[in-house]
Amino acid sequence: MFSGSIPALVTPFNDGAVDEAAFRRLIDWQIESGSSALVPCGTTGEASTLSVDEHHRVVQICVEQAAGRVPVIAGCGSNDTATALMHMEHAARYGADAALVVAPYYNRPSQAGLIAHFSHLATHSDLPIVLYNVPGRTVTDIEPETVCELVNLFPEKIIGIKDASGDLSRVVDHRMGIGRDFCQLSGDDELSLPANAAGAAGCISVTANVAPGLCAEFQKACASNDFALARKINDRLYPLHYAMFEDSSPAPVKYALSRVHDWMNGSVRLPLTACSEPARQAVVAALVHAGLLETA
């Protein structure tokens, strides 16, 4: 089971290549700041632009650098079931604790296809699976009935979900349909407060890349049922949650990181481009509002 503030880590680049030194520093900073687990090679990690070798190397670095201090949930999704399984095999070999597996994108499988896809992965890998539902990117929605069926088919393998559907009723749908402990994690920072109130255990977060301490404090307050404190922290973070998507993600969060750390730069890989000037202004204003920058 996972809980708390879990950053979907960016993948730093330098001159077009993965910047391993910066990535290791980012991991250490995240753990020291209270992040409770790490997700390499998710959407925010630009996994779709990484070569297979780079993808596996980024997961390997994350596991090595975390060194057991926090769990690692390796991004392993693909729109090809065989490729997803291959990513899971490598992640397991490196010592990852679980796989984050997105609904296959572009293919647009039916709910029966989703059940077959995730069943194949659960049957052929020992690595626990956290489902990732983000229909805004994949088009395909892992419907609550499908989630419940998969968990009841593989209760020891399919252990959680990162839900970025924007539908807060899903938290209760899953609780009612599964009838057992099931790790529900918000995939939307701005909805994490109501999701936690409904029964979620934390958030796989974009904002936590740049505000790990505040995000960890927020999640701890929620876990303690101190929602007065959680609301207070959420008010500080709220503009930042939205600023992270002023341009195509992860360009804004990489720019934000470049403003708070001189060892990070804002470079992204094509077809993404660097933040526009209005997005930069929104990011800086949000960083100042959160108390992460003194002045613009």
C-alpha positions as CSV (number, residue, x, y, z in Angstrom):
1,M,0.0,0.0,0.0
2,F,1.2,3.5,-0.8
3,S,0.1,6.8,0.6
4,G,1.0,10.4,1.0
5,S,2.8,12.7,-1.4
6,I,4.2,10.7,-4.4
7,P,5.9,12.8,-7.1
8,A,5.6,11.8,-10.7
9,L,9.2,12.7,-11.3
10,V,10.3,14.8,-14.2
11,T,13.2,13.4,-16.3
12,P,15.9,16.0,-16.4
13,F,17.7,16.5,-19.8
14,N,21.0,18.2,-20.6
15,D,22.0,18.7,-24.2
16,G,19.3,16.3,-25.2
17,A,20.4,13.4,-23.0
18,V,19.1,12.2,-19.7
19,D,20.9,14.2,-16.9
20,E,21.6,11.4,-14.5
21,A,23.4,13.7,-11.9
22,A,20.4,16.1,-11.8
23,F,18.0,13.2,-11.5
24,R,19.9,11.7,-8.6
25,R,19.9,15.1,-6.8
26,L,16.1,15.5,-7.5
27,I,15.5,12.0,-5.9
28,D,17.5,12.9,-2.8
29,W,15.8,16.2,-2.4
30,Q,12.4,14.6,-2.7
31,I,13.1,12.0,-0.1
32,E,14.7,14.5,2.3
33,S,11.6,16.7,1.9
34,G,9.1,14.0,2.9
35,S,7.9,12.4,-0.3
36,S,6.6,9.0,0.6
37,A,7.3,7.2,-2.7
38,L,8.6,8.0,-6.2
39,V,7.3,7.5,-9.7
40,P,9.8,7.5,-12.5
41,C,8.8,7.3,-16.2
42,G,5.3,8.4,-15.9
43,T,3.6,11.0,-18.1
44,T,5.4,13.8,-16.2
45,G,8.7,11.9,-16.8
46,E,8.2,12.2,-20.6
47,A,8.2,8.4,-20.9
48,S,6.7,8.7,-24.4
49,T,9.9,10.4,-25.7
50,L,12.4,8.1,-23.9
51,S,14.0,5.3,-25.8
52,V,13.6,1.8,-24.3
53,D,17.1,1.9,-23.0
54,E,16.6,5.3,-21.4
55,H,13.3,4.3,-19.9
56,H,14.9,1.3,-18.2
57,R,18.0,3.3,-17.1
58,V,15.8,6.0,-15.5
59,V,13.9,3.4,-13.5
60,Q,17.2,1.7,-12.5
61,I,18.7,5.1,-11.3
62,C,15.6,5.8,-9.3
63,V,15.7,2.5,-7.5
64,E,19.5,2.8,-6.9
65,Q,19.3,6.3,-5.6
66,A,16.3,5.7,-3.4
67,A,18.2,2.8,-1.9
68,G,15.2,1.5,0.0
69,R,14.4,4.8,1.7
70,V,11.0,5.0,-0.1
71,P,9.2,2.7,-2.5
72,V,9.5,3.1,-6.2
73,I,6.5,2.8,-8.5
74,A,7.9,2.4,-12.0
75,G,6.0,3.7,-14.9
76,C,5.5,0.7,-17.2
77,G,2.5,1.5,-19.3
78,S,2.3,1.1,-23.1
79,N,-0.4,0.7,-25.7
80,D,1.2,-2.6,-26.5
81,T,0.6,-5.3,-23.9
82,A,3.9,-7.1,-24.7
83,T,5.9,-3.9,-24.3
84,A,4.2,-3.1,-21.0
85,L,5.1,-6.5,-19.7
86,M,8.7,-6.0,-20.9
87,H,8.9,-2.8,-18.9
88,M,7.5,-4.6,-15.8
89,E,10.1,-7.3,-16.2
90,H,12.9,-4.8,-16.2
91,A,11.4,-2.8,-13.3
92,A,11.1,-6.0,-11.2
93,R,14.7,-6.9,-12.1
94,Y,16.0,-3.5,-10.8
95,G,14.0,-3.8,-7.6
96,A,11.0,-1.5,-8.1
97,D,8.2,-2.0,-5.6
98,A,5.3,-1.8,-8.1
99,A,4.4,-0.8,-11.6
100,L,2.2,2.1,-12.7
101,V,0.4,0.9,-15.8
102,V,-1.7,3.3,-17.8
103,A,-4.7,2.3,-19.8
104,P,-3.5,1.6,-23.4
105,Y,-3.7,4.8,-25.4
106,Y,-4.5,5.3,-29.1
107,N,-5.8,1.8,-29.5
108,R,-9.0,2.6,-27.6
109,P,-9.7,-0.9,-26.2
110,S,-13.1,-1.8,-24.9
111,Q,-13.6,-2.6,-21.2
112,A,-13.2,-6.3,-22.1
113,G,-9.9,-5.4,-23.8
114,L,-8.8,-3.5,-20.6
115,I,-9.6,-6.5,-18.5
116,A,-7.7,-8.8,-20.9
117,H,-4.7,-6.4,-21.0
118,F,-4.4,-6.0,-17.2
119,S,-5.1,-9.7,-16.6
120,H,-2.3,-10.7,-18.9
121,L,0.1,-8.4,-17.0
122,A,-1.1,-9.6,-13.6
123,T,-0.7,-13.2,-14.7
124,H,2.7,-12.9,-16.2
125,S,4.5,-10.6,-13.8
126,D,5.1,-10.8,-10.0
127,L,5.2,-7.0,-9.8
128,P,2.2,-5.4,-8.1
129,I,0.2,-3.1,-10.4
130,V,-1.1,0.4,-9.7
131,L,-3.7,1.1,-12.4
132,Y,-3.5,4.6,-14.1
133,N,-6.7,6.1,-15.4
134,V,-6.2,9.3,-17.3
135,P,-8.9,9.4,-20.0
136,G,-8.0,13.0,-20.9
137,R,-4.8,11.6,-22.4
138,T,-5.6,8.0,-23.3
139,V,-9.3,8.6,-24.4
140,T,-10.0,5.2,-22.8
141,D,-11.6,5.3,-19.4
142,I,-11.1,2.4,-16.9
143,E,-14.6,2.4,-15.7
144,P,-15.3,1.7,-12.0
145,E,-16.9,-1.7,-12.7
146,T,-13.8,-2.7,-14.6
147,V,-11.5,-1.6,-11.8
148,C,-13.6,-3.6,-9.3
149,E,-13.6,-6.7,-11.5
150,L,-9.8,-6.6,-12.0
151,V,-9.1,-6.1,-8.3
152,N,-11.4,-9.0,-7.4
153,L,-9.8,-11.2,-10.0
154,F,-6.3,-10.3,-8.8
155,P,-6.5,-9.0,-5.3
156,E,-2.8,-9.6,-4.5
157,K,-1.6,-8.1,-7.8
158,I,-3.7,-5.1,-8.6
159,I,-3.2,-3.1,-5.5
160,G,-4.2,0.5,-6.3
161,I,-5.2,3.1,-8.8
162,K,-4.0,6.6,-9.8
163,D,-7.2,8.2,-10.9
164,A,-7.1,11.3,-13.0
165,S,-10.6,11.0,-14.4
166,G,-11.7,14.2,-12.6
167,D,-14.7,12.2,-11.2
168,L,-14.5,12.3,-7.4
169,S,-17.4,9.8,-7.2
170,R,-14.9,7.1,-8.4
171,V,-13.3,7.0,-4.9
172,V,-16.6,5.8,-3.3
173,D,-17.5,3.6,-6.4
174,H,-14.2,1.7,-5.9
175,R,-14.6,1.4,-2.1
176,M,-18.1,0.1,-2.5
177,G,-17.3,-2.3,-5.3
178,I,-14.1,-3.8,-4.0
179,G,-14.9,-4.4,-0.4
180,R,-11.3,-4.5,0.8
181,D,-8.4,-2.2,1.3
182,F,-7.5,-0.7,-2.0
183,C,-4.9,2.0,-2.5
184,Q,-6.6,5.0,-4.2
185,L,-4.4,7.9,-5.2
186,S,-5.5,11.1,-6.8
187,G,-3.9,11.9,-10.1
188,D,-5.0,15.5,-10.0
189,D,-3.3,17.8,-7.4
190,E,-6.2,20.2,-7.3
191,L,-8.7,17.4,-6.4
192,S,-6.5,15.7,-3.8
193,L,-8.2,17.4,-0.9
194,P,-11.8,16.2,-1.7
195,A,-10.4,12.9,-2.9
196,N,-8.7,12.3,0.4
197,A,-11.9,13.3,2.3
198,A,-13.7,10.7,0.2
199,G,-11.2,8.0,1.1
200,A,-8.1,8.3,-1.1
201,A,-4.8,7.8,0.5
202,G,-2.7,10.4,-1.3
203,C,-1.7,11.8,-4.6
204,I,0.7,10.9,-7.4
205,S,1.6,14.5,-7.9
206,V,3.1,16.9,-10.5
207,T,3.3,19.8,-8.0
208,A,5.3,17.7,-5.6
209,N,8.3,17.9,-8.0
210,V,8.8,21.5,-7.1
211,A,7.0,21.7,-3.7
212,P,7.7,18.4,-2.0
213,G,7.8,19.6,1.5
214,L,4.4,21.4,1.3
215,C,2.8,18.5,-0.5
216,A,4.1,16.1,2.1
217,E,2.7,18.3,4.9
218,F,-0.6,18.6,3.1
219,Q,-0.9,14.8,2.8
220,K,0.1,14.3,6.5
221,A,-2.6,16.7,7.6
222,C,-5.2,14.9,5.5
223,A,-4.1,11.5,6.9
224,S,-4.5,12.9,10.4
225,N,-8.0,14.2,9.6
226,D,-6.7,17.8,10.2
227,F,-8.6,19.2,7.3
228,A,-8.4,22.8,8.7
229,L,-4.6,22.6,8.3
230,A,-4.9,20.7,5.0
231,R,-7.1,23.5,3.6
232,K,-4.6,26.1,4.7
233,I,-1.8,24.4,2.9
234,N,-4.0,23.6,-0.1
235,D,-4.7,27.4,-0.4
236,R,-0.9,28.0,-0.7
237,L,-0.5,25.3,-3.3
238,Y,-3.7,25.8,-5.3
239,P,-2.4,28.4,-7.8
240,L,0.7,26.2,-8.4
241,H,-1.5,23.1,-9.2
242,Y,-3.0,25.0,-12.0
243,A,0.2,26.8,-13.1
244,M,1.7,23.3,-13.8
245,F,-0.7,23.0,-16.7
246,E,-0.5,26.5,-18.2
247,D,1.4,24.9,-21.0
248,S,1.8,21.3,-22.0
249,S,3.1,19.3,-19.0
250,P,5.9,18.9,-17.9
251,A,7.2,22.2,-19.4
252,P,5.8,24.3,-16.6
253,V,7.0,22.1,-13.8
254,K,10.5,21.9,-15.3
255,Y,10.6,25.7,-15.6
256,A,9.5,25.9,-12.0
257,L,12.3,23.6,-10.9
258,S,14.8,25.7,-12.8
259,R,13.7,28.7,-10.8
260,V,14.2,27.0,-7.4
261,H,17.3,24.9,-8.2
262,D,20.3,26.0,-10.3
263,W,21.1,22.3,-11.0
264,M,17.9,21.9,-13.0
265,N,17.0,23.3,-16.4
266,G,13.6,23.6,-18.1
267,S,14.4,21.6,-21.3
268,V,11.8,19.2,-22.7
269,R,11.9,16.9,-25.7
270,L,10.0,17.5,-28.9
271,P,7.2,17.6,-29.7
272,L,7.0,19.6,-26.4
273,T,8.6,23.0,-26.3
274,A,9.6,25.3,-23.5
275,C,7.1,27.4,-21.6
276,S,5.6,30.4,-23.2
277,E,6.1,33.7,-21.5
278,P,2.5,33.9,-20.1
279,A,3.0,30.4,-18.6
280,R,6.3,31.4,-17.1
281,Q,4.7,34.4,-15.5
282,A,1.9,32.2,-14.1
283,V,4.5,29.7,-12.7
284,V,6.5,32.5,-11.0
285,A,3.4,34.1,-9.5
286,A,2.3,30.7,-8.1
287,L,5.8,30.0,-6.7
288,V,5.7,33.4,-4.9
289,H,2.2,32.7,-3.6
290,A,3.3,29.4,-2.2
291,G,6.4,30.9,-0.5
292,L,8.8,29.0,-2.7
293,L,10.2,32.2,-4.3
294,E,10.7,35.5,-2.4
295,T,10.0,37.6,-5.5
296,A,9.5,37.3,-9.2
